[in-house]
Amino acid sequence: AVRAPGDAALLRPGDVCRVEDVVGAGAAVLLMSLLLGVAQRNGLYALLAAIVGSFLGYYVLFHGYYVWLGGPWQRWANRNLVLALGLAGHGALLEFTVSFFRLSGVSSRASAWLRRVAVGLGAGTLAVSVLPFRFGLATMGVLLAVCFAAGFPASVGLALRKRAWPHWLLGAVWAMAGLLLGTTYAGLYAWLPAWMAPE
């Protein structure tokens, strides 16, 4: 669950891995993606960096580090910014999928549809950063449902068509993202036992 402002117990005994370890690994992948993107002038690495950076920011805020911002920014970061980063990460994943379609020479109609959904997530990212939290949360839920309804079948269809390991890996990423998102929110709403909810 999201820690309340001022809660010093950011880590609990028995955690499988520390927040600092996850942040360190994520920061390393982010930096490597940026360096490879610059060195090879490949936009895929920039999208990968956007995915990692968005979810890394979400993870850090979700685990209570919004308290470092101080003052009136804490409440906004703990609510609206968390939603915005979650949508931004999924929007970047959609754009990454669009790039896979383009590089694979597959139907532009499918990639055009995914691009429109990604643009919708981009607009939603801006919207949830200023909407009241309740409306922002509802907006995020709708947009993420559309995101997965578009992205997961498209990635699996691409993998079945191309039958190459990078395309299967992309489908697996979508499946894992959906599983993590589902179990996270099921844990928040107490639909799962606490030990099954991801941290």
KAPERA-V78466 format. One record per helix or strand of 2 or more residues. SS is the DSSP state (hx for helix, st for strand). FROM is the first residue (numbers start at 1). TO is the last residue. If there is no record, write none. Layout:
# KAPERA-V78466
ss;from;to
SS;FROM;TO
SS;FROM;TO
This chain:
# KAPERA-V78466
ss;from;to
hx;19;40
hx;43;62
hx;65;69
hx;73;104
hx;108;128
hx;133;162
hx;165;188
hx;194;196
